[in-house]
Amino acid sequence: MKKHKIIVVGCGRLGATIATKMSEYGHDVIVIDSDPDSFRKLNDSFSGYEQIGDGTDLTVLENANIKNTKTVVLTTDSDNTNIFIAHVCFYLYDIPNIYVRLTDNDKGTLFENTTIKPIYPFKLSLNAFLEMVGEPL
Amino acid sequence: MRIVIAGGKHQADFLIKMFLADKHDITVINKDEVFSNYISTENDIPVFQSDPSKAYALSDAAIDHSDILIALSDKDTENYVICKLAKKLFNVKKCVCIVSNPKNVRIFKKMGIDSVISSTYLLGQTVKTELNVEKWFRTLSIEDEKIVMTEIVVEDNSDIVNKRLMDIVFPRNINISCVFRDPEVIIPNGHTIIKAMDKLIIISKPEEQDEIVRFIHKTS
């Protein structure tokens, strides 16, 4: 895999783990979160940058060099925040790879006609369940 | 008109009363239980207590094809999502929202929100206007400061006093839209004569404003 620049916004369990993994794979990773304590969730093997700030603020994104980033992962605890930043990345910065966690499936409609890729924990859990009980999907 | 008011407290309360006085159809969607109860006991309008940034809440409130939705939550991103869902799923004609971060005014508009209002932004504009009073003129910016309306008083020693508009050689692009001569309001034509202490309302581009002000104040 080629070395990429990746920005992860929201250093919760998912964000921190994705950041750590991507860093282990050798990519340049910047994690943004407004809570400095959140970075404790990053594993020791994480060798990227931690940036304290509000990801919905364009200044913060620009400081993270968003203009030269190919991949953005949005894993804050708020769907609305994730959607807003995803739209900013897609419409204003033309970022090709945008991954967004969404807890509310209905809101995925806002990504129609874009290349933004939503991840739905609800769907994943449901599918996992159906698979376990052996029902056809 | 059918107006939807999503979120907000004092602003929502104020707007509801104002729009009801003008006989509009109002629908309220608000997360807050106490506020929702208050609004539904005070007014005879549909109130839905739920999160307006959820598609099902907007669907329950039957906002399809409303004329305007106003998003007043204190979270900018929430307002953004409310407006986007209202447009995309419910064909609401116009969406207006408030933002607490003034930088978001420009960004939200770029991403398709019809009208974005920031109190800080307006405050800045007001202060600018107040500062200009000293200079004997006032300004109102329209369309993101692409157009300015200048209100300027003609002093009695100005060159243009007692001249017909058609005889005055104006700089390019000057358009006197209105002359206010207390208590009269005059929509001027070429034969209108400018008097001392007339208040002129001039529409121009912002970069031409200084030249216009200089011209009106010119004395020989």
Interface residues (C-beta under 8 A of the other chain):
Chain A: T56 D57 L58 T59 S78 D79 N80 T81 I83 F84 H87 V88 Y91 L92 D104 D106 K107 T109 L110 E112
Chain B: S53 K54 A55 Y56 K75 D76 T77 E78 Y80 V81 K84 L85 K88 L89 N101 K103 I107 K110 M111
